[in-house]
Amino acid sequence: MGALRSLSYLRMHANLDIRLPSDEQVQVVADTFQMLGDPTRIRLLSALAQGEQSVTCLAEIIGAQTAAVSQHLAKLRLAGIVRQRREGTFMFYTMNDVHASQLLQEALNHADHLTHGLADHGPTLAGVSEKRHVVQQR
């Protein structure tokens, strides 16, 4: 009976076309999620998703020391999530690309659903939810 069940299980899954990401992609995604796993970095990225900011302004916005903000931004830059430009003695940061912004937004959407008990609104034709949630600070 057990062998028959195993054979049935194998037949049931034999026709699935499951493609896994490459080892390199898996590592980049894991590194990206690790960078997003810090509350200070989430706050920094939330501010940067709204436009370019200087390190000093970012420190003031999130209520952190400039040195700490600089260290977080350096890590985010090395991970390819943000980019910088220098203007005189000031460093300005912005999101590196639309994917970083979308990843942050989707994480905030997910948090909104979990914290507010919102129903899943399902995927669109492109496979991505169109409804955007803005999580307000309390």
Beta strands, then each sheet from edge to edge (+ up, - down):
strand 1: 53-54
strand 2: 82-87
strand 3: 90-95
sheet 1: 1+ 3- 2+
end
